Amino acid sequence: MYRWVFRNHLRRAAFGWKGSKLAIERIHEALTEIRAVARQDRATAAEGAVLFLEKLSPAINQIDSSSGALSGATYAAVLELVPIISDAPVDCAMRKKWLERLFEAIQADDPPYIESLGEHWGELCATPALASSLADQLLPTQLNVLRDRKSGVYAFFSGTTLCYSALFKAGRHDELLELLAMDPRPIWHYLVWGARVLAARGEVDEAINYVRDRAGSTTSLDTIARFAEDVLLKAGRRAEAFDRYALLANRANSNLSTFRALAKKYPELAPDKLLGHLIASTPDEPGKWFATAKTLKQFDRAITLAWASPCDPKTLTRAARDHLVKQPSFAMQAALAALHWISMGHGYELIGLDVIEAHGLAIDAARTTHQIDKAQATIERVLAPDRPMSAWMRRSLGIPAATPT
């Protein structure tokens, strides 16, 4: 029997309140170990994946997870391990034992770190026959819960998603829709299975309307958009998926990340055309796409965006510094734009050194491009006394206060 190294690192309550960083490192180490074994022995790797998922929640349940980083790491781990388990070449008896162990792990998952495993229960069953058998085991409890909910009594079953996923895999689609119809207020994780049934039948528009009409107020528009985009893409309706849902469905933590996600998903769109769509999607804030245009080396467009609407002065200054040698004209305009938006009161936690750096970069770039007079004229306009921060900027630069005209 293979001796897993990660087993020693994932003991019950192995991490304290501030152990998030170490726990994430241990998760990555475990995944690396499982991947390595999978290259040689898929069945053993799957056994390790089951063991890891069993031990994960008890090991990390004492950690402060408020930052969300740990939840993100565990969610990603589940996504990676599901195909390793579902594709393992083992007999039905072994797979049933694995699923029994994972079911117990889900029941004891508090706080919920592996609850997303239920979304993939049908995949883990591997065959429709096993999925149908396990769904039958879950159905009595699920029916009792739905009867209570229908009568107005609060009821919850941690196996609901597992039941729906198994029914879907088993092809028992009508039965799944009937169960959902019994629930007066199904949450998204339940409701989406009904939409997946419709999509599987080729009723793509009906699937989208199903979730749009029945999703409750707690379901975000982003969530609905991600589902709608996905089913349209699978149906080959790529242009429609992009036009109607892609911008909302792929919204990321930064605009550059949003662009990259869309560029990866829609390679048929030229980068400049894709950026044009994104800029048009925020007509009141074109400046937020400055960094994306700069990264694409669309320097003229980037400068136009930098002056079009408020842009983070530190981002502009950093761009000027990074391109001072190879793109001095761009660097000059970026630095001048930084001074402009500082003078208008934009930017966070700025200090005098930020003003000095932007000013120095603008002058250095102007000398290189022989545009010193143009740069000085712009700076004088930026430091005019009618601007909210001009007096502070002048003091930072050691320039005498302007005489009101």
C-alpha positions in Angstrom: 0.0 0.0 0.0 1.3 3.4 -0.9 2.3 5.6 2.0 1.0 9.1 1.5 3.3 11.9 2.8 0.4 14.4 3.0 -1.3 12.2 5.5 1.0 13.3 8.3 0.4 17.0 7.5 -3.4 16.8 7.6 -4.1 15.5 11.0 -7.3 16.6 12.8 -7.1 20.3 13.9 -3.5 20.4 12.5 -3.7 24.1 11.9 -4.4 27.0 14.3 -6.5 30.1 13.9 -3.8 31.9 11.8 -2.7 28.8 9.8 -4.3 29.7 6.5 -1.0 30.2 4.6 0.6 27.0 5.8 -2.6 25.0 5.1 -2.7 26.2 1.5 0.9 25.2 1.1 0.0 21.7 2.5 -2.9 21.5 0.1 -0.7 22.3 -2.9 1.9 19.8 -1.7 -0.7 17.1 -1.4 -2.1 17.8 -4.9 1.5 17.6 -6.3 2.0 14.2 -4.6 -1.3 12.9 -6.0 -0.5 14.2 -9.5 2.9 12.4 -9.4 1.3 9.1 -8.4 -1.4 9.5 -11.1 1.2 9.5 -13.8 2.1 5.9 -12.8 -1.0 4.5 -11.1 -4.4 6.1 -11.6 -6.2 3.8 -9.1 -3.7 4.5 -6.3 -3.9 8.2 -7.1 -7.7 8.1 -6.8 -7.4 6.4 -3.4 -5.1 9.2 -2.3 -7.6 11.8 -3.6 -10.4 10.2 -1.5 -8.1 10.1 1.5 -7.1 13.7 1.1 -10.8 14.8 0.8 -11.6 12.8 3.9 -8.9 14.5 6.0 -9.1 18.0 4.6 -12.0 19.6 6.5 -11.1 18.1 9.9 -7.5 19.3 9.5 -8.4 22.9 8.6 -11.6 23.6 10.5 -9.9 25.7 13.2 -8.5 28.2 10.7 -9.8 31.8 10.3 -11.0 31.6 6.7 -12.4 35.1 6.4 -10.0 36.1 3.7 -11.5 33.6 1.3 -8.0 32.3 0.2 -8.4 29.0 1.9 -11.9 28.4 0.5 -10.6 29.1 -2.9 -7.8 26.6 -2.5 -10.1 23.9 -1.3 -12.6 24.5 -4.1 -9.8 24.3 -6.7 -8.6 21.1 -5.1 -12.0 19.5 -5.4 -12.2 20.5 -9.1 -8.8 18.9 -9.7 -9.4 15.7 -7.8 -12.9 14.8 -9.2 -11.7 13.6 -12.6 -8.9 11.6 -10.9 -11.4 9.7 -8.9 -14.1 9.4 -11.6 -11.7 8.2 -14.2 -9.9 5.6 -12.0 -9.9 2.1 -13.4 -11.5 0.3 -10.5 -14.5 -2.1 -10.1 -17.9 -1.0 -8.8 -17.3 -2.4 -5.3 -14.2 -0.3 -4.8 -16.0 2.8 -6.2 -18.9 2.3 -3.8 -16.5 2.2 -0.9 -14.9 5.4 -2.0 -18.3 7.1 -2.3 -19.4 5.9 1.1 -16.3 7.4 2.6 -16.8 10.7 0.7 -20.5 10.8 1.7 -19.4 10.6 5.4 -16.8 13.3 4.8 -19.5 15.6 3.3 -21.8 15.0 6.3 -19.0 16.0 8.7 -17.8 19.0 6.6 -18.1 21.9 9.0 -17.2 24.6 8.0 -18.1 23.5 4.5 -14.9 23.1 2.5 -15.7 20.2 0.3 -19.4 20.7 -0.2 -18.9 21.4 -3.9 -18.1 17.7 -4.2 -21.8 17.1 -4.3 -22.1 18.9 -7.6 -19.9 16.2 -9.1 -21.5 13.2 -7.4 -22.8 11.8 -10.7 -19.3 12.0 -12.2 -17.8 10.2 -9.2 -20.3 7.4 -9.7 -18.8 6.9 -13.2 -21.7 4.8 -14.5 -25.4 5.5 -14.8 -26.2 2.3 -13.0 -24.2 3.1 -9.9 -25.6 6.7 -10.0 -29.1 5.4 -10.1 -28.5 3.0 -7.2 -27.0 5.7 -5.0 -29.8 8.1 -6.0 -32.3 5.6 -4.7 -30.6 5.5 -1.4 -30.9 9.3 -1.1 -34.4 9.7 -2.5 -36.5 8.8 0.7 -34.8 11.5 2.8 -35.0 14.0 -0.1 -38.7 13.4 -0.6 -39.4 13.9 3.2 -37.5 17.2 3.1 -39.4 18.4 0.1 -42.7 17.6 1.6 -41.8 19.5 4.7 -40.6 22.5 2.6 -43.8 22.4 0.6 -45.8 22.6 3.8 -43.9 25.6 5.0 -41.6 23.8 7.5 -37.9 24.5 7.3 -36.0 21.4 6.2 -32.5 20.8 4.9 -30.7 17.7 3.6 -26.9 17.9 2.9 -27.4 15.1 0.3 -29.8 17.1 -1.9 -27.2 18.2 -4.5 -25.7 14.6 -4.4 -29.2 13.2 -5.1 -29.8 15.6 -8.1 -26.4 15.0 -9.5 -26.8 11.2 -9.3 -30.3 11.4 -10.9 -28.9 13.5 -13.7 -26.0 11.1 -14.4 -28.5 8.2 -14.3 -30.7 9.8 -17.0 -33.7 10.1 -14.7 -34.4 13.6 -15.9 -38.2 13.6 -15.6 -37.9 12.5 -12.0 -35.4 15.2 -11.3 -37.7 17.9 -12.7 -40.6 16.6 -10.6 -38.5 16.9 -7.4 -37.6 20.4 -8.2 -41.2 21.3 -8.9 -42.0 20.2 -5.3 -39.6 22.8 -3.8 -41.2 26.2 -3.3 -37.9 28.0 -3.1 -35.0 26.0 -4.6 -31.6 27.6 -4.1 -29.3 28.0 -7.2 -27.3 24.8 -6.5 -30.6 22.8 -6.8 -32.4 24.8 -9.4 -29.5 24.6 -11.9 -30.0 20.8 -12.3 -33.4 21.5 -13.8 -31.8 23.8 -16.3 -29.1 21.2 -17.1 -31.8 18.7 -17.9 -33.4 21.1 -20.4 -30.0 21.9 -21.9 -29.2 18.2 -22.2 -32.4 17.8 -24.2 -31.3 20.6 -26.6 -33.7 23.1 -25.1 -31.1 25.8 -24.6 -33.3 28.9 -24.6 -35.8 27.1 -22.3 -32.9 26.2 -19.9 -31.8 29.9 -19.7 -35.4 31.1 -19.2 -35.8 28.4 -16.5 -33.1 29.8 -14.3 -33.8 33.5 -15.1 -37.5 33.0 -14.2 -37.0 30.9 -11.1 -33.7 32.1 -9.5 -34.3 33.9 -6.3 -33.1 37.3 -5.3 -30.0 35.8 -3.6 -28.7 34.5 -7.0 -26.4 37.0 -8.6 -26.7 38.1 -12.2 -23.1 36.9 -12.7 -24.1 33.4 -11.7 -27.0 33.3 -14.2 -24.8 34.8 -16.9 -22.1 32.1 -16.4 -24.7 29.4 -16.8 -26.3 31.0 -19.8 -22.9 31.6 -21.5 -21.8 28.0 -20.9 -24.9 26.4 -22.4 -24.8 28.7 -25.4 -21.1 27.9 -26.0 -21.8 24.1 -25.8 -24.6 24.6 -28.3 -22.2 26.3 -30.7 -23.9 29.7 -30.4 -20.6 31.6 -29.7 -21.5 35.0 -31.0 -24.7 35.0 -29.0 -22.9 33.8 -25.9 -20.4 36.7 -26.2 -22.9 39.4 -27.0 -25.4 38.6 -24.3 -23.5 37.1 -21.4 -19.7 37.0 -21.7 -18.9 40.4 -20.2 -20.9 39.7 -17.1 -20.0 36.1 -16.8 -16.2 36.6 -17.0 -15.9 39.7 -14.8 -12.7 39.2 -12.7 -10.9 40.9 -9.9 -9.1 43.3 -12.3 -10.0 44.5 -15.8 -6.8 43.0 -17.2 -7.9 39.6 -15.7 -11.3 40.0 -17.3 -9.7 40.7 -20.7 -7.4 37.7 -20.4 -10.3 35.4 -19.4 -12.3 36.5 -22.4 -9.4 36.3 -24.8 -8.8 32.7 -23.7 -12.4 31.8 -24.1 -13.0 33.6 -27.4 -9.8 33.3 -29.4 -11.7 34.2 -32.6 -11.9 37.8 -31.4 -8.8 40.0 -32.3 -7.4 41.6 -29.1 -8.0 45.1 -30.3 -11.6 44.3 -31.2 -12.2 42.6 -27.8 -10.7 45.6 -26.0 -13.1 47.8 -28.0 -16.0 45.8 -26.7 -14.8 46.1 -23.2 -14.3 49.8 -23.4 -17.8 50.3 -24.9 -19.2 48.3 -22.0 -18.1 51.0 -19.5 -18.8 54.2 -21.5 -18.6 56.4 -18.3 -15.3 54.9 -17.2 -13.1 54.2 -20.2 -10.0 55.0 -18.1 -10.3 51.7 -16.2 -9.0 49.9 -19.4 -5.7 51.9 -19.5 -3.7 49.0 -18.0 -5.1 46.5 -20.4 -4.4 48.7 -23.5 -0.9 49.3 -22.2 -0.3 45.5 -21.7 -1.4 45.0 -25.3 1.1 47.6 -26.4 -1.6 49.8 -27.7 0.1 52.9 -26.4 -1.8 55.5 -28.3 -5.2 54.0 -27.2 -3.9 53.7 -23.6 -3.1 57.4 -23.4 -6.4 58.3 -24.8 -8.1 56.2 -22.1 -5.8 57.7 -19.4 -7.1 61.2 -20.1 -10.7 60.2 -20.8 -11.8 59.4 -17.3 -10.3 59.1 -13.8 -7.4 56.6 -13.8 -5.4 55.5 -10.7 -2.4 57.9 -10.6 -0.1 55.2 -9.2 -0.9 52.9 -12.1 -0.1 55.8 -14.5 3.2 56.6 -12.8 4.2 53.0 -12.7 3.5 52.7 -16.5 5.6 55.9 -17.1 8.5 54.5 -15.1 8.4 51.1 -16.8 8.3 52.6 -20.3 10.6 55.6 -19.8 13.4 54.3 -22.0 11.6 52.3 -24.7 8.4 54.4 -25.0 9.3 57.9 -23.8 6.4 59.7 -25.5 4.0 57.3 -23.8 5.8 57.7 -20.5 5.5 61.5 -20.7 1.8 61.4 -21.3 1.2 58.8 -18.6 3.1 60.8 -16.0 1.3 64.0 -17.0 -2.0 62.2 -16.8 -1.0 61.0 -13.3 -0.4 64.6 -12.2 -3.7 65.7 -13.8 -5.8 63.1 -11.8 -3.9 63.8 -8.6 -4.7 67.5 -9.0 -8.4 66.6 -9.4 -8.4 64.7 -6.2 -8.2 61.1 -7.5 -6.0 58.4 -6.1 -5.7 56.6 -2.7 -3.2 57.3 0.1 -1.1 59.6 -2.0 1.9 61.3 -0.5 4.2 64.1 -1.7 6.7 61.5 -3.1 4.0 60.3 -5.5 3.7 63.9 -6.9 7.5 64.3 -7.1 8.0 60.9 -8.9 5.3 61.6 -11.5 6.6 65.1 -12.1 10.2 63.9 -12.5 9.2 61.1 -14.9 7.2 63.6 -17.0 10.2 66.0 -17.3 12.7 63.2 -18.0 10.5 61.8 -20.8 9.9 65.2 -22.2 13.6 65.9 -22.4 14.1 62.6 -24.3 11.4 63.4 -26.8 12.3 67.1 -27.0 8.8 68.1 -25.7 9.9 70.0 -22.6 7.9 73.1 -23.4 4.7 71.0 -24.1 5.2 69.1 -20.8 5.8 72.3 -18.8 2.7 73.9 -20.2 0.6 70.9 -19.2 2.1 71.0 -15.7 1.2 74.6 -15.3 -2.4 73.9 -16.3 -2.4 70.9 -13.8 -1.1 73.2 -11.0 -3.6 75.9 -11.7 -5.1 77.3 -8.4 -8.7 76.2 -9.4 -7.8 72.6 -9.0 -8.6 70.9 -5.6 -5.1 69.5 -4.9 -2.9 72.0 -6.8 -1.8 73.9 -3.6 -0.7 70.7 -1.9 1.1 69.5 -5.1 3.0 72.8 -5.4 4.1 72.5 -1.8 5.3 68.9 -2.5 7.2 70.1 -5.5 8.6 73.2 -3.8 7.0 75.5 -6.3 5.7 78.9 -5.0 2.0 79.2 -4.7 0.3 80.5 -7.9 -0.9 84.0 -7.9 -4.7 84.2 -8.6 -5.6 85.9 -11.8 
